[in-house]
Amino acid sequence: MEYTAHTIQKLSWQRSQFIFSRLIRLLLKRSDRTLQEQRRKVEAKLAGCDLRDLRDDLCL
């Protein structure tokens, strides 16, 4: 099969788009996981503490 320059360029562009979209998905998963961890930490603090003790941690 003979590839023209246009076909090679198109395939390269499609591959770049795939890699970029995959990278974005991974970054979103990572940031979502980080937010969930932060939420769990705050919920754990709220469960065992007086709200006045948390004022400094939450920048209120």
PyMOL Python script that loads the backbone (N, CA, C, O; Angstrom):
from pymol import cmd

cmd.read_pdbstr("""\
ATOM      1  N   MET A   1       0.847  -1.179   0.000  1.00  0.00           N
ATOM      2  CA  MET A   1       0.000   0.000   0.000  1.00  0.00           C
ATOM      3  C   MET A   1       0.892   1.241   0.000  1.00  0.00           C
ATOM      4  O   MET A   1       1.807   1.382   0.810  1.00  0.00           O
ATOM      5  N   GLU A   2       0.595   2.107  -0.913  1.00  0.00           N
ATOM      6  CA  GLU A   2       1.416   3.304  -1.052  1.00  0.00           C
ATOM      7  C   GLU A   2       0.760   4.475  -0.321  1.00  0.00           C
ATOM      8  O   GLU A   2      -0.409   4.786  -0.545  1.00  0.00           O
ATOM      9  N   TYR A   3       1.524   5.108   0.547  1.00  0.00           N
ATOM     10  CA  TYR A   3       1.010   6.250   1.296  1.00  0.00           C
ATOM     11  C   TYR A   3       1.462   7.541   0.632  1.00  0.00           C
ATOM     12  O   TYR A   3       2.632   7.713   0.290  1.00  0.00           O
ATOM     13  N   THR A   4       0.514   8.434   0.461  1.00  0.00           N
ATOM     14  CA  THR A   4       0.869   9.760  -0.033  1.00  0.00           C
ATOM     15  C   THR A   4       1.236  10.629   1.166  1.00  0.00           C
ATOM     16  O   THR A   4       0.958  10.276   2.312  1.00  0.00           O
ATOM     17  N   ALA A   5       1.851  11.746   0.891  1.00  0.00           N
ATOM     18  CA  ALA A   5       2.237  12.661   1.971  1.00  0.00           C
ATOM     19  C   ALA A   5       1.003  13.112   2.748  1.00  0.00           C
ATOM     20  O   ALA A   5       1.044  13.267   3.968  1.00  0.00           O
ATOM     21  N   HIS A   6      -0.097  13.318   2.019  1.00  0.00           N
ATOM     22  CA  HIS A   6      -1.338  13.756   2.669  1.00  0.00           C
ATOM     23  C   HIS A   6      -1.863  12.677   3.620  1.00  0.00           C
ATOM     24  O   HIS A   6      -2.294  12.983   4.731  1.00  0.00           O
ATOM     25  N   THR A   7      -1.827  11.432   3.187  1.00  0.00           N
ATOM     26  CA  THR A   7      -2.302  10.325   4.022  1.00  0.00           C
ATOM     27  C   THR A   7      -1.445  10.188   5.272  1.00  0.00           C
ATOM     28  O   THR A   7      -1.964   9.998   6.372  1.00  0.00           O
ATOM     29  N   ILE A   8      -0.136  10.284   5.099  1.00  0.00           N
ATOM     30  CA  ILE A   8       0.774  10.183   6.246  1.00  0.00           C
ATOM     31  C   ILE A   8       0.512  11.327   7.220  1.00  0.00           C
ATOM     32  O   ILE A   8       0.491  11.128   8.435  1.00  0.00           O
ATOM     33  N   GLN A   9       0.314  12.523   6.678  1.00  0.00           N
ATOM     34  CA  GLN A   9       0.040  13.680   7.531  1.00  0.00           C
ATOM     35  C   GLN A   9      -1.277  13.488   8.283  1.00  0.00           C
ATOM     36  O   GLN A   9      -1.375  13.809   9.467  1.00  0.00           O
ATOM     37  N   LYS A  10      -2.287  12.961   7.586  1.00  0.00           N
ATOM     38  CA  LYS A  10      -3.592  12.733   8.209  1.00  0.00           C
ATOM     39  C   LYS A  10      -3.483  11.689   9.323  1.00  0.00           C
ATOM     40  O   LYS A  10      -4.038  11.879  10.405  1.00  0.00           O
ATOM     41  N   LEU A  11      -2.777  10.598   9.065  1.00  0.00           N
ATOM     42  CA  LEU A  11      -2.597   9.554  10.078  1.00  0.00           C
ATOM     43  C   LEU A  11      -1.833  10.096  11.283  1.00  0.00           C
ATOM     44  O   LEU A  11      -2.160   9.784  12.428  1.00  0.00           O
ATOM     45  N   SER A  12      -0.825  10.901  11.017  1.00  0.00           N
ATOM     46  CA  SER A  12      -0.041  11.496  12.094  1.00  0.00           C
ATOM     47  C   SER A  12      -0.916  12.423  12.939  1.00  0.00           C
ATOM     48  O   SER A  12      -0.813  12.433  14.166  1.00  0.00           O
ATOM     49  N   TRP A  13      -1.774  13.196  12.279  1.00  0.00           N
ATOM     50  CA  TRP A  13      -2.677  14.105  12.988  1.00  0.00           C
ATOM     51  C   TRP A  13      -3.666  13.317  13.844  1.00  0.00           C
ATOM     52  O   TRP A  13      -3.925  13.684  14.990  1.00  0.00           O
ATOM     53  N   GLN A  14      -4.218  12.235  13.290  1.00  0.00           N
ATOM     54  CA  GLN A  14      -5.166  11.415  14.040  1.00  0.00           C
ATOM     55  C   GLN A  14      -4.493  10.790  15.258  1.00  0.00           C
ATOM     56  O   GLN A  14      -5.086  10.725  16.334  1.00  0.00           O
ATOM     57  N   ARG A  15      -3.283  10.342  15.090  1.00  0.00           N
ATOM     58  CA  ARG A  15      -2.551   9.741  16.206  1.00  0.00           C
ATOM     59  C   ARG A  15      -2.263  10.789  17.281  1.00  0.00           C
ATOM     60  O   ARG A  15      -2.382  10.512  18.474  1.00  0.00           O
ATOM     61  N   SER A  16      -1.888  11.979  16.853  1.00  0.00           N
ATOM     62  CA  SER A  16      -1.638  13.065  17.810  1.00  0.00           C
ATOM     63  C   SER A  16      -2.904  13.411  18.587  1.00  0.00           C
ATOM     64  O   SER A  16      -2.857  13.630  19.798  1.00  0.00           O
ATOM     65  N   GLN A  17      -4.031  13.460  17.888  1.00  0.00           N
ATOM     66  CA  GLN A  17      -5.300  13.748  18.551  1.00  0.00           C
ATOM     67  C   GLN A  17      -5.630  12.667  19.577  1.00  0.00           C
ATOM     68  O   GLN A  17      -6.074  12.972  20.683  1.00  0.00           O
ATOM     69  N   PHE A  18      -5.412  11.404  19.209  1.00  0.00           N
ATOM     70  CA  PHE A  18      -5.695  10.296  20.117  1.00  0.00           C
ATOM     71  C   PHE A  18      -4.829  10.396  21.367  1.00  0.00           C
ATOM     72  O   PHE A  18      -5.325  10.269  22.486  1.00  0.00           O
ATOM     73  N   ILE A  19      -3.543  10.622  21.171  1.00  0.00           N
ATOM     74  CA  ILE A  19      -2.619  10.712  22.308  1.00  0.00           C
ATOM     75  C   ILE A  19      -3.003  11.892  23.203  1.00  0.00           C
ATOM     76  O   ILE A  19      -2.996  11.772  24.429  1.00  0.00           O
ATOM     77  N   PHE A  20      -3.333  13.018  22.597  1.00  0.00           N
ATOM     78  CA  PHE A  20      -3.700  14.201  23.364  1.00  0.00           C
ATOM     79  C   PHE A  20      -4.981  13.970  24.160  1.00  0.00           C
ATOM     80  O   PHE A  20      -5.058  14.343  25.331  1.00  0.00           O
ATOM     81  N   SER A  21      -5.988  13.358  23.532  1.00  0.00           N
ATOM     82  CA  SER A  21      -7.242  13.109  24.243  1.00  0.00           C
ATOM     83  C   SER A  21      -7.041  12.115  25.379  1.00  0.00           C
ATOM     84  O   SER A  21      -7.661  12.232  26.435  1.00  0.00           O
ATOM     85  N   ARG A  22      -6.170  11.137  25.154  1.00  0.00           N
ATOM     86  CA  ARG A  22      -5.866  10.153  26.205  1.00  0.00           C
ATOM     87  C   ARG A  22      -5.166  10.830  27.389  1.00  0.00           C
ATOM     88  O   ARG A  22      -5.465  10.537  28.547  1.00  0.00           O
ATOM     89  N   LEU A  23      -4.248  11.723  27.092  1.00  0.00           N
ATOM     90  CA  LEU A  23      -3.535  12.456  28.134  1.00  0.00           C
ATOM     91  C   LEU A  23      -4.497  13.307  28.958  1.00  0.00           C
ATOM     92  O   LEU A  23      -4.403  13.344  30.185  1.00  0.00           O
ATOM     93  N   ILE A  24      -5.412  13.982  28.291  1.00  0.00           N
ATOM     94  CA  ILE A  24      -6.396  14.805  28.998  1.00  0.00           C
ATOM     95  C   ILE A  24      -7.258  13.938  29.909  1.00  0.00           C
ATOM     96  O   ILE A  24      -7.522  14.310  31.052  1.00  0.00           O
ATOM     97  N   ARG A  25      -7.701  12.776  29.403  1.00  0.00           N
ATOM     98  CA  ARG A  25      -8.509  11.872  30.236  1.00  0.00           C
ATOM     99  C   ARG A  25      -7.745  11.437  31.481  1.00  0.00           C
ATOM    100  O   ARG A  25      -8.306  11.397  32.576  1.00  0.00           O
ATOM    101  N   LEU A  26      -6.473  11.113  31.314  1.00  0.00           N
ATOM    102  CA  LEU A  26      -5.664  10.691  32.462  1.00  0.00           C
ATOM    103  C   LEU A  26      -5.503  11.824  33.473  1.00  0.00           C
ATOM    104  O   LEU A  26      -5.583  11.599  34.681  1.00  0.00           O
ATOM    105  N   LEU A  27      -5.276  13.040  32.977  1.00  0.00           N
ATOM    106  CA  LEU A  27      -5.132  14.185  33.879  1.00  0.00           C
ATOM    107  C   LEU A  27      -6.429  14.473  34.628  1.00  0.00           C
ATOM    108  O   LEU A  27      -6.404  14.806  35.812  1.00  0.00           O
ATOM    109  N   LEU A  28      -7.566  14.345  33.935  1.00  0.00           N
ATOM    110  CA  LEU A  28      -8.848  14.573  34.594  1.00  0.00           C
ATOM    111  C   LEU A  28      -9.101  13.533  35.672  1.00  0.00           C
ATOM    112  O   LEU A  28      -9.592  13.861  36.752  1.00  0.00           O
ATOM    113  N   LYS A  29      -8.767  12.278  35.384  1.00  0.00           N
ATOM    114  CA  LYS A  29      -8.932  11.227  36.391  1.00  0.00           C
ATOM    115  C   LYS A  29      -8.069  11.525  37.605  1.00  0.00           C
ATOM    116  O   LYS A  29      -8.502  11.365  38.746  1.00  0.00           O
ATOM    117  N   ARG A  30      -6.853  11.958  37.347  1.00  0.00           N
ATOM    118  CA  ARG A  30      -5.920  12.237  38.439  1.00  0.00           C
ATOM    119  C   ARG A  30      -6.423  13.396  39.300  1.00  0.00           C
ATOM    120  O   ARG A  30      -6.391  13.315  40.528  1.00  0.00           O
ATOM    121  N   SER A  31      -6.886  14.470  38.664  1.00  0.00           N
ATOM    122  CA  SER A  31      -7.367  15.616  39.436  1.00  0.00           C
ATOM    123  C   SER A  31      -8.637  15.251  40.199  1.00  0.00           C
ATOM    124  O   SER A  31      -8.840  15.716  41.321  1.00  0.00           O
ATOM    125  N   ASP A  32      -9.498  14.416  39.597  1.00  0.00           N
ATOM    126  CA  ASP A  32     -10.711  13.970  40.278  1.00  0.00           C
ATOM    127  C   ASP A  32     -10.348  13.148  41.509  1.00  0.00           C
ATOM    128  O   ASP A  32     -10.956  13.303  42.567  1.00  0.00           O
ATOM    129  N   ARG A  33      -9.368  12.285  41.369  1.00  0.00           N
ATOM    130  CA  ARG A  33      -8.920  11.457  42.488  1.00  0.00           C
ATOM    131  C   ARG A  33      -8.351  12.334  43.603  1.00  0.00           C
ATOM    132  O   ARG A  33      -8.608  12.087  44.782  1.00  0.00           O
ATOM    133  N   THR A  34      -7.580  13.354  43.232  1.00  0.00           N
ATOM    134  CA  THR A  34      -7.009  14.274  44.221  1.00  0.00           C
ATOM    135  C   THR A  34      -8.115  15.011  44.967  1.00  0.00           C
ATOM    136  O   THR A  34      -8.047  15.167  46.186  1.00  0.00           O
ATOM    137  N   LEU A  35      -9.137  15.465  44.234  1.00  0.00           N
ATOM    138  CA  LEU A  35     -10.253  16.158  44.879  1.00  0.00           C
ATOM    139  C   LEU A  35     -10.996  15.232  45.833  1.00  0.00           C
ATOM    140  O   LEU A  35     -11.403  15.650  46.917  1.00  0.00           O
ATOM    141  N   GLN A  36     -11.175  13.973  45.430  1.00  0.00           N
ATOM    142  CA  GLN A  36     -11.849  13.010  46.302  1.00  0.00           C
ATOM    143  C   GLN A  36     -11.046  12.772  47.573  1.00  0.00           C
ATOM    144  O   GLN A  36     -11.619  12.670  48.658  1.00  0.00           O
ATOM    145  N   GLU A  37      -9.730  12.684  47.448  1.00  0.00           N
ATOM    146  CA  GLU A  37      -8.877  12.494  48.628  1.00  0.00           C
ATOM    147  C   GLU A  37      -8.973  13.694  49.564  1.00  0.00           C
ATOM    148  O   GLU A  37      -9.055  13.529  50.781  1.00  0.00           O
ATOM    149  N   GLN A  38      -8.962  14.900  49.000  1.00  0.00           N
ATOM    150  CA  GLN A  38      -9.075  16.099  49.828  1.00  0.00           C
ATOM    151  C   GLN A  38     -10.428  16.140  50.530  1.00  0.00           C
ATOM    152  O   GLN A  38     -10.521  16.521  51.697  1.00  0.00           O
ATOM    153  N   ARG A  39     -11.472  15.746  49.812  1.00  0.00           N
ATOM    154  CA  ARG A  39     -12.810  15.736  50.409  1.00  0.00           C
ATOM    155  C   ARG A  39     -12.868  14.747  51.572  1.00  0.00           C
ATOM    156  O   ARG A  39     -13.436  15.048  52.621  1.00  0.00           O
ATOM    157  N   ARG A  40     -12.273  13.559  51.379  1.00  0.00           N
ATOM    158  CA  ARG A  40     -12.258  12.559  52.454  1.00  0.00           C
ATOM    159  C   ARG A  40     -11.528  13.078  53.690  1.00  0.00           C
ATOM    160  O   ARG A  40     -11.965  12.853  54.818  1.00  0.00           O
ATOM    161  N   LYS A  41     -10.422  13.768  53.472  1.00  0.00           N
ATOM    162  CA  LYS A  41      -9.661  14.321  54.602  1.00  0.00           C
ATOM    163  C   LYS A  41     -10.498  15.338  55.373  1.00  0.00           C
ATOM    164  O   LYS A  41     -10.533  15.323  56.604  1.00  0.00           O
ATOM    165  N   VAL A  42     -11.171  16.220  54.636  1.00  0.00           N
ATOM    166  CA  VAL A  42     -11.995  17.241  55.287  1.00  0.00           C
ATOM    167  C   VAL A  42     -13.160  16.584  56.020  1.00  0.00           C
ATOM    168  O   VAL A  42     -13.485  16.976  57.141  1.00  0.00           O
ATOM    169  N   GLU A  43     -13.798  15.580  55.394  1.00  0.00           N
ATOM    170  CA  GLU A  43     -14.911  14.891  56.050  1.00  0.00           C
ATOM    171  C   GLU A  43     -14.443  14.184  57.317  1.00  0.00           C
ATOM    172  O   GLU A  43     -15.159  14.165  58.318  1.00  0.00           O
ATOM    173  N   ALA A  44     -13.250  13.604  57.276  1.00  0.00           N
ATOM    174  CA  ALA A  44     -12.714  12.934  58.464  1.00  0.00           C
ATOM    175  C   ALA A  44     -12.475  13.947  59.585  1.00  0.00           C
ATOM    176  O   ALA A  44     -12.752  13.669  60.753  1.00  0.00           O
ATOM    177  N   LYS A  45     -11.962  15.115  59.221  1.00  0.00           N
ATOM    178  CA  LYS A  45     -11.743  16.153  60.229  1.00  0.00           C
ATOM    179  C   LYS A  45     -13.074  16.628  60.802  1.00  0.00           C
ATOM    180  O   LYS A  45     -13.205  16.834  62.008  1.00  0.00           O
ATOM    181  N   LEU A  46     -14.063  16.799  59.918  1.00  0.00           N
ATOM    182  CA  LEU A  46     -15.369  17.270  60.378  1.00  0.00           C
ATOM    183  C   LEU A  46     -16.027  16.257  61.307  1.00  0.00           C
ATOM    184  O   LEU A  46     -16.724  16.635  62.248  1.00  0.00           O
ATOM    185  N   ALA A  47     -15.809  14.989  61.046  1.00  0.00           N
ATOM    186  CA  ALA A  47     -16.436  13.946  61.859  1.00  0.00           C
ATOM    187  C   ALA A  47     -15.904  13.949  63.287  1.00  0.00           C
ATOM    188  O   ALA A  47     -16.642  13.643  64.223  1.00  0.00           O
ATOM    189  N   GLY A  48     -14.630  14.293  63.461  1.00  0.00           N
ATOM    190  CA  GLY A  48     -14.042  14.177  64.786  1.00  0.00           C
ATOM    191  C   GLY A  48     -13.692  15.477  65.479  1.00  0.00           C
ATOM    192  O   GLY A  48     -13.122  15.453  66.570  1.00  0.00           O
ATOM    193  N   CYS A  49     -14.017  16.617  64.877  1.00  0.00           N
ATOM    194  CA  CYS A  49     -13.555  17.882  65.453  1.00  0.00           C
ATOM    195  C   CYS A  49     -14.690  18.880  65.606  1.00  0.00           C
ATOM    196  O   CYS A  49     -15.762  18.753  65.015  1.00  0.00           O
ATOM    197  N   ASP A  50     -14.407  19.857  66.411  1.00  0.00           N
ATOM    198  CA  ASP A  50     -15.293  21.005  66.538  1.00  0.00           C
ATOM    199  C   ASP A  50     -15.009  21.924  65.344  1.00  0.00           C
ATOM    200  O   ASP A  50     -13.861  22.058  64.922  1.00  0.00           O
ATOM    201  N   LEU A  51     -16.041  22.544  64.812  1.00  0.00           N
ATOM    202  CA  LEU A  51     -15.852  23.412  63.641  1.00  0.00           C
ATOM    203  C   LEU A  51     -14.897  24.563  63.927  1.00  0.00           C
ATOM    204  O   LEU A  51     -14.208  25.026  63.019  1.00  0.00           O
ATOM    205  N   ARG A  52     -14.843  25.025  65.147  1.00  0.00           N
ATOM    206  CA  ARG A  52     -13.933  26.126  65.477  1.00  0.00           C
ATOM    207  C   ARG A  52     -12.471  25.708  65.303  1.00  0.00           C
ATOM    208  O   ARG A  52     -11.614  26.536  64.995  1.00  0.00           O
ATOM    209  N   ASP A  53     -12.195  24.408  65.504  1.00  0.00           N
ATOM    210  CA  ASP A  53     -10.830  23.920  65.316  1.00  0.00           C
ATOM    211  C   ASP A  53     -10.429  23.909  63.841  1.00  0.00           C
ATOM    212  O   ASP A  53      -9.245  23.957  63.510  1.00  0.00           O
ATOM    213  N   LEU A  54     -11.424  23.847  62.966  1.00  0.00           N
ATOM    214  CA  LEU A  54     -11.148  23.753  61.526  1.00  0.00           C
ATOM    215  C   LEU A  54     -11.053  25.114  60.854  1.00  0.00           C
ATOM    216  O   LEU A  54     -10.643  25.200  59.696  1.00  0.00           O
ATOM    217  N   ARG A  55     -11.415  26.155  61.543  1.00  0.00           N
ATOM    218  CA  ARG A  55     -11.474  27.473  60.910  1.00  0.00           C
ATOM    219  C   ARG A  55     -10.155  27.841  60.232  1.00  0.00           C
ATOM    220  O   ARG A  55     -10.162  28.367  59.119  1.00  0.00           O
ATOM    221  N   ASP A  56      -9.046  27.576  60.874  1.00  0.00           N
ATOM    222  CA  ASP A  56      -7.741  27.906  60.293  1.00  0.00           C
ATOM    223  C   ASP A  56      -7.430  27.038  59.084  1.00  0.00           C
ATOM    224  O   ASP A  56      -6.882  27.530  58.098  1.00  0.00           O
ATOM    225  N   ASP A  57      -7.774  25.745  59.146  1.00  0.00           N
ATOM    226  CA  ASP A  57      -7.507  24.844  58.023  1.00  0.00           C
ATOM    227  C   ASP A  57      -8.312  25.213  56.791  1.00  0.00           C
ATOM    228  O   ASP A  57      -7.827  25.075  55.668  1.00  0.00           O
ATOM    229  N   LEU A  58      -9.531  25.678  56.988  1.00  0.00           N
ATOM    230  CA  LEU A  58     -10.415  25.973  55.864  1.00  0.00           C
ATOM    231  C   LEU A  58     -10.334  27.425  55.415  1.00  0.00           C
ATOM    232  O   LEU A  58     -11.061  27.837  54.511  1.00  0.00           O
ATOM    233  N   CYS A  59      -9.454  28.205  56.038  1.00  0.00           N
ATOM    234  CA  CYS A  59      -9.252  29.618  55.685  1.00  0.00           C
ATOM    235  C   CYS A  59     -10.535  30.426  55.829  1.00  0.00           C
ATOM    236  O   CYS A  59     -10.850  31.242  54.964  1.00  0.00           O
ATOM    237  N   LEU A  60     -11.270  30.209  56.900  1.00  0.00           N
ATOM    238  CA  LEU A  60     -12.515  30.958  57.121  1.00  0.00           C
ATOM    239  C   LEU A  60     -12.257  32.178  57.975  1.00  0.00           C
ATOM    240  O   LEU A  60     -13.183  32.933  58.269  1.00  0.00           O
TER     241      LEU A  60
END
""", "prot")
cmd.dss("prot")
cmd.show_as("cartoon", "prot")
cmd.util.cbc("prot")
cmd.orient("prot")
